[in-house]
Amino acid sequence: MKQPAPLLSALGSPLLQRPRPSSRLLSVIAALLISGALCAAPPAVMDREQVAQHIARHYQGKILDLQPVAGDGQVYRVKLLQPSGRVRLMLINAQDGSQRPFATARPEE
């Protein structure tokens, strides 16, 4: 029966040893990664027309009214006439198009 080669001799091979990066190199890489994360552009905010297009794509019905919510240029109040005849009130987030829970919200004057 043949004995397998000892593990230590395989680990001692120069092909399996990798050089360790210097701490200075790691510091530079970390600084570049952090600066890139801090300089990232903020997410785009949809304007009124884009919000209307988003609603038309994702909800059935006719938009009766679409107004920005006072004090918050990133949320729109929507009145939507559904095919059933019901009027649905919604708040739409202009950053990601998600629907927010509706509370009494007044449009900007």
N, C-alpha and C positions, 0 to 999 in steps of 0.2 A: 504494500500500500504506500502511495506517495503522500508525503507531508506537504501541506500548503506552505507557500513562502511566508515568512514572518511579516506581520503587519508593519512593524517598525521599519523594515528595510524599504517597503513601498512608500511610506510617509517621508522617508529621508531623501527620496528622489528629488532632484532639482526641478523636474517638470511639474511636480505637485505643489511646490512651495510658491506662494504668490507674495510679491512685495507689498508691504503695508503702506497705505497712503499716509503722507505726513499730516500732522495736526494742522499745519498752516493751510495745506490744500483743502482739508475738510472745512476749515473756517471760511475760506473763500467760497466754496460751494454753498455752504449754509447761508452766507450773506447774500449771494446771488439769488438763491431760492426765496429768501424772505423779502428782498427788495422787489422781486417779480410779483409776489403775492400782494404787496402793498400798493403796487402801481396798476393793478388790474382795474379795468374800466368798470364803472358801476353798470348794473343791468339796465338795458334800454326800457324806457317807459312808453307805452302806447299812447298815441294821441286819440282824440275823440273818434276820428274816422277809423282808426285801427281797432279801437274797442268795438265799434259798430260791426266791423267785418268779423271780429272774433265771435261776437254774439250770434251773428247770422250763421256762422259755421257750426257752432256748438249747441245752439238752442233753436227750437222750432217756434215760429211766431213772427209777429210784426213789432218792431220797436216803435213804441208810442212816444217815449221821452228818454233822453240820455243826457244827464247833467253831471258835471264834476261836483263832488261833495265839498262843502265849505271847509276851508282850512286844511284840505288834504288833496293836493293835485294828482294823487296817485290812485284815487278811488272814484268810480262813477256810479251814480244811482240810475237804474234802468227800470223803465216800465215796459213790459213785454206783453202783448196781446197773444195769448196762446190759441192754437187751433180749436180748443174746446170752448173758447169765449171768455175764459178767465183772464184777468189781468194779474200778472206776476211782477212783484217788486223785487229787485235784486241789487246787490252791491258787487261791482266787478273790480278786482285789483288790476290796475293798469300795468303793473310790472310783469305779472305772470298769467293774467287772465283768469285767475281763480275766483270763485264766488265766495264772498264774505257773508257772514250772518247779517241779516237785515235788522237794523234798529232805526229809529226815527232819524233820518238824515236830511238836512236841508240843502238844496242846491245853492251854488254860489250865486250871488246877486250881481 
